[in-house]
Amino acid sequence: MSFNKKEYDFVIIGSGLGGLACAYILASEGYRVVVLEKNHQIGGNLQVFSRDKCIFDTGVHYIGSLDEGENLHQFFKYFGLIGKLKLKKLDEDGFDVIRFNDGKTFKHAQGYDNFKKTLLKDFPDEAAAINEYCNKLQATCLDFHLYNLKTITTSTHLDNLDLLSINAYDYIASITSNKLLQNVLAGTNGLYAGIKESTPWYVHALVINSYLIGAYRLEDGGSQIAIHLSKSIREMKGEIYKRKEVVGANYNEVGKISEVILSTGETVRGKHFISNAHPSTTIDIFGEDKFLKAYTKRVQNLENSSSSFIVHIVFKEKSFPYLNYNIYQFKTDDVWDSINYTQENWPKAYFACTPASSKSKKFAESMSVMVYMDSEETKKWANTKNTIANKGDRGKDYKEFKHQKEQKIIDVLEEDFPGIKSKIKSVHSSTPLTFRDYIGDKTGAMYGIIRDCNNPIKTSINSKTKIKNLSLTGQNIVLHGILGVTIGAFVTCFEFLDKHQLINKVKNS
């Protein structure tokens, strides 16, 4: 492919959901769009891989807000995805199960009435707290206009510092002194790598609300979102290229980007550029000297969320039942403490799910188990790289490191699922380095930059940059997750399109 004779309206760096969503929005408005992806597979966190003929998701294990009429359902209608995706609704009476080491189990049910009714069975004296919690969730979400497909005014949620400064742990503790109920309400904080001292209430509210109003799995993997989006983009004359890594840029006399430079030496010309990469990586690509020193320093010093170690288990045929819910298992009495571990007490918690497969409704083909892991644990191999596009070998000691971690997790699983070891056909795993190499985040962070209720403005990233024709998109603009990144893509595109008309198109899809 030769790019030399073309100039695109928009050159998009990275084919994660943010990049693909921007490409779809802009291509549908008639712009000439090209997406450049460094890896062999498009999709970012939507990527899947196969082991022993089982499909595993890299990042999207379930999604919310997909019931008819809910916001992501409407966004997906706009993207032409509804009716094309193979969706499986999770158990309405307990899509998330919170389990503790003493054997106690609690369920998060779908729908606010069902959610409250289910919790009241276990906490009959806590009706006031449960009602207040649900009311606060819904009220908080109403303050974020795009989450409700409301027309955005000149003010944004960033103006409401009082809301942004509420601490999630503190708020939950303020409505009930029941420690167990506090733990159950915050028991899925792995969805945002919750930190007791800093996680904002609004992050908790937006994430939890989305699952309460429609929690689903993508049968046979999340890559189908990327596949259908890319097909539609190409049908609208947009272009998408894999194995095209952007490593630099050339500028014109007024300081605008004229073209990006690929690792192959090729150049791609454009009028506007959108980076779906982490803001820190974006600065590396386009040059520190092109940004204000204060901005560069702030972005480079922002803390990223925790990374993870994921064990992917393939089961022997028809040996383990399919579980139509997710498990959040804690080995600690404080669900906020599971992110703080030592080598001796790791893992203090894990998330487990059995991916939905069209091959069997009764039995699970596989299980994915996710635990927190600090990227410092893999620092020894930080100078290595290993992807399908760029093969590498991290060495025997890295394989041994992974093997030891795998066995530790399997031993813990055996305690919680007696006999599971005998049902395992094969075991595979990924580390923070895997996320780093495939997703492009320097530390392999699960959810990008940490939002901090103690300093909400500092940890907020604007889609516009000092470079006049460079914008940002992705999980750091609004919030992580399918819904958060989708909304972030619209925020990015509002710079180029009439936001009121665009939102009306989504509403009327």
N, C-alpha and C positions, 0 to 999 in steps of 0.2 A: 504494500500500500504506500503510495506517495502522497504526502500532505502538501508538497511544496506549492502547488498551484491553487490551493484553496484557502479561503479565509472564512472561518465560521463566526456566527453571531455569538455563540457561547461555546467555550471549551471547558469541559467539566473534568476535574481531576479526581478520580476515584469512583467506583461503581457500587459503593454501598447504597443503602436505601435512600439516603439523602441525595446522593448524586443522581440516582435513577429517577427519583421523584422530581427533582428539578428539571432533568432532561425531558421527562414526560410533559410537565406543565409548560415548559417553554416551546417544545416541539409542537404541542397541540395549538399553540398560538402562532405558529407559522415560522418560528425562528430556526435557523440552521444550527444544529446542535451536534457536538461530538463528545463522547465520553471516553476517557483514557483510563484503563485499568492495568496496574502493574502485574497482577497475578494471572494465573491460567483460567480462573473462574471468576465470574462477576458476582456481586452481591454483598461483599463485606461480611457482616455478621449473619447474612442470609445464606452463606455458603454451607454446603453439606459435603460429607465424604462417606465413602463406603468401606466397610470391613466385613469380610465373611458374608458378603451379599446383604448386609444390613446398612441402612442409611442412617447416619448420625448428623444432627444439627451442630453447627459450631457455636451458635449464640442464641438462636430463637427457639425456646423450648415450649412456650405457649404465649398467646397474645390475647388482649382483652378488648372491650368496647366493640364487640362484633355482633351483638344482637341487633335485629332489625330496628332502624331508627337511631341507633347510637352513633357517636361521632366517627369512629374509625370505619364502621360499616358504610357510612356515607362517603368518606374519603375514598374507600375502596371502590364504591360505585362510580365515583368520578374517574378513577384510574381504570375502570373496566374490569376489575378483578372479581367482583361478586358473580358467582356462577361458574367461574373458572377454577377457583381454588378448591382443593379437597380439604374441607374443614370438619373437625370432629369436636363437638361441644363436650366440655368436661362435665363431670358429675355436678348437677345443679345443687345437690344437697351437701356437697363437700368437695369442691374442686381443688382446694389447698388443705392439707392436713398437717397440723402442728403437733409434733410428738416430742415428749420429754423422756429423760433417762429413767424416770420412775414408772414408765409405762402409760402415763396419762396422755390421752389423745383428744385433740379438739379440731373442729372443722370450720372452715370458711365456706359459707354457702353463697350461691349466686342470687342476685336480687336483694335489695335492701331489706325487704320484709322477711325474706327467708334467712338472710344473714343474721338479723336480730333475733328471730325466733330460734334459730339453731344455737346461738350463743346463750340465750336465756335458759335453755335447758341445762347448761353447765353452770351458769351464773345467775340463778333466779333472783338474787338480791341486788343485782347490778343493772336493773332496767334503766335507771336514770342515766348512768354512765354510758351504757351502750347506745341509748337514743341520742345523747349529746354527741357522742363520737360520730355517729352516722350523719347527724345534722351538720356537724362541722365539716365532714368530708364533702358533702354536697355543696355547702355554702362556699367552701374554698374553691372548688372546681368552677363555680359560677363566676368567680372573679377572673378567670383566665378565659378570655373571650373566644379564642380560636378552638378551645376544647369544647365549646358549645356552638361552634359555627356562627357566632355572632359577628356582626360587622365591627371591625376594630376602629376605635376612635384615635385621636392623636395621642392619647395617653395609653400607656401599656401597663402590664402587671408590675413592671420594674418601678413604677411610681409608688406602689403600695409597700413601702419599706416595713410597715408594721406587720403585714402578712408575711413578707419574706423573712422576717427576723424571728418568727415563732419556731422554737425547737420542737421537733417531733416527740422526743422522749419526754421533755418537760410537759408538753401539752397532754399527752396520754396519762402521765402521772398526776396531772392536775384534776382529772375528772374521776379518777378512782384510786384508792389506796390499796386495792387488791393486786398484789404483785403478780399473781398468776394471770389475771385478766390483762394486766399491762403486757405481759409476755405474749399472750395469745393475740392481742390486737397488733402487736409489732412483730409477730412471729415470722412474717414473710419479708423482713427487712433485707434479706439477701437479694431481693429484687432491685435494690438500689445501693447495696453495700453500705448499710446504715451504720453511722457512727454516733454514739450516744451524745457526745458533746457538740456536734456540729450539724447533723442532718436536719434540714429545714422541714417543718411540718408540711409545707405545700408539696414537696417532693413525695412524701409519704402519701398525701391525699390524692394527688393526680395519678399516681401509680396504682394504689389500692382501688380507687374508684373505677378505674378502667376494667379491672378484672371482675369487680362485682356486677358489672353491667354487660357481661358476655365474655366468658373465658373459653378459649378454644385452642386445640392443637391443630397444626398443619399436617395432615396425614401424608406420609412419605416425604416429609421434610419441608423446611422453609424456603428452599431455593426456588420453589414454584412461583413465589412472589417476584423474584428477580427475573425469572424466565419469561413470565407473562408481561412484565413491564418492559423488558428489553425488546420483546417481539412487537409490542405496540409502538415503542419509540422508533424502531426501524420502519414500521409501516407508515409512520408520519415523516419519513425521510431522515430521521436522526441516525447517527452513526455511533457504533460502540466497538472499541478495539481492546482486546486483551493483550497482555504481555507488552504493554507500552508504559514504561515507568517514566514519570516526569521528574527530572533532576535539576532543572534550572529554568531561567527565563531571560529573554532579551527585552529591552525597553526602548521606547521611542524618545524623541527629544523633549517631550512634555512629561516624562516620567510614567507613562502608561505602559503596561505589558503589551508588546507587539506579538510575541510568540513564546511558547514554552519549548524547552529542549528536552528530548527524550534520551534515555540511557543509550539508545542505539545511534545517537547523533542526529536523528531526524528532528525537525522542528514543525510545530503546529501553530498556525497563525489564527488569531481571533480578535474580536472586538471586546468581548467580556470574558472573564475567567471566574470559575467557581471551584473552590477547593473543598472536597469532602474529607480531606485529611484532617488530623488533629491540628489545632492552631499552631502548636509548637513545631510540628513537622512542616506545616505550610510556611512558617518563617524560614526554616532551613532551605526549603525549595526556592523561595523567591528572594532570599537575601536579607539578613538582619539590617543592613544599611538602608533598606527601603521602608522600614517601619520606624516609628518613634522609639527611642531607647526605653522610655518608660513603659510602653506597651510590650516591647520584647521582654523586658525584665519581668513584668507582671505575669505574662503568659508562661514564660519559662520557669517561673517559680511557683506556679499554681500546682497544687498537689492533685495527682490523679487517683481515682478510686482503686481499690484493691484489684488484683488480678485473681486468677483461679487455677486450680489443678482439676482437670476433669478426667474421670475414669469412664471409659466406654466399654460396656460389657456386652458380649454376644452370648445369648443363652442357647443351650441345646434345644432342639426342636420340641415344642409343646411341653416345656418343663416348668415355665414360670408364668403365672397369670398376668394378663394385661391389666394395669391399674389406671383407671380413668380419672386419676387425680395426681397431684404432686405431693411429695412428702418433704417437710422441713423438720429434720431431726436435730435435736439439741442435746449435747452432752454437758451443758452448763445450765445453771439456774437463772442466768440473765441472757436473754436473746441478743442484747446489744453487745455482749462481751465476746461473742464467737469470732469476731474479726481479729481479736487480740489473742494470739496463740504463741506457744513455745513449741520446740521440737518434741518435747515430752508429752504435751497434752493435745497435739494436733491429730486429727481434726476435732474441733470443739462443736462443730455442727456440719451438716451437709444438706444439700438439696438433691432429691432423687426423682426421676421420672422414667416411665417406660414409653418411648416414642410410639405414636400411632402409626400403624402400618395397614395398608389395604390387603395384605396377605392373610391376616387373621384378626378377628375381633375378640377372640377369647384369650389367646396367648400372646405374651410379649416376646418379640424377637430379641429385644435388647433393653438395656437400662443405661442411662447417663447419670453420673453422680458428680456433683460439683461442690468443691470446697474452696475456701479462701486460701490463697497463696500469695505471699509478698514476692514481688519481682526480684528482691534481693537474694532470694534463695537460688535463683538461676543466674546470678550475676557472673559466676565463674565461666559460663558459656556465652556471655553477652556478645562476644565478637564473632559468633558463628551465625549462620543463616541456613535455613532448610525449608524450601517450599518446592512444589512441583515445578514451578517456573525456574527456580534457582536451587538446584539440588546441592545439599551439603551434608556433612557428617559431624555431629557434635561429639562423637567419641564414646568409648565404652563406659566411662565414668558417668556420663549423662544418662545412658541407658540403664545403668545400675541405680542411679538416683530415682529415675522414673519407676523402676521395678519395685524398689523399696516403698515408695509412696503408694503405689498400686496395692501392694500386699497389706499395707496398714489400713487402707480404706476397706479392702475386702474383708479383713478381720473384723472391722467395725460392722460391716453389713451382715456378717454371719451372726453377730450378737442380736441384731434387730430383725433379721430374716433367717431363722435357723434352717440350715440345709441349703442355703443359696450357693455355697461353694461348689456343691456337687452338680449344680445345674449350669455352671459356666462353661462355655465352649472356648472362648478366647477373651483376652483383656487388652485394651489399647488405652492410651492416655495422651493428654495434651497439657502443656505447661504455659506459664506466662510468655515464654519465648515463641511458642506456637502462635499465640494471639498477636504478639508483636510482629512476627514475620508476615502473617496473612492479613491482618487488619491494618497495620501501619502505625499503631500507637506505640510509643517508645517503651512503655513499661508493661504493655499487654493489659492495660486497664480494661475492666469489664464495661464500665459506664462513663468513661472519659473523665473530665474534670470534676472534682468533688464540689458540690454546692455547699456553701457554709452560711448558716443562719446568722453567725456572728459577724459576717462581712459579705452580705449578699451581692453588693455591687461589684466588688473586687472579683468575685467568682462567676460573674456573668459575662458572656462573650457576645459582642455585636456581630451581626452578619456582614456589616460593612467594614472595610479596612482602609488604612491611609492610602493604599494604592487605589487610585480612582476606579479602575476597572477590574478589581479583584474582590470577590465576595466569598464568604464562608457558609458552609451548611454542615449538616450532620448532628450528632448527638450532643455537641457542646453548645448549640445555639439556643435551644429551648429546654429539651430534656432527652434522656436516652429512651430506648424502647421503640417499637414500631410506631406507636402513636406520637410520641415525642419527636422522633426524627421526621415523620411525615409533616407535622405542624411546622417544624423547623425549616423544611424545604419550602413551604408556602411563605414563611417569613422572609426567606432569602429572595424568593421570586417577587415579593411585593415591591422590591426596589425597581423592578422593570415593568410590572403590570399593574393595572388598576385593581387594587385589593378588593374593592366592593364588588366589582364585576366577577372577579375570580371566585370569591366566596359564594356568590349567587349561583355560579356554575356548579359548584360542589353541592349546594343545597338542592338544586334542581336536577341533579343527575338522575 
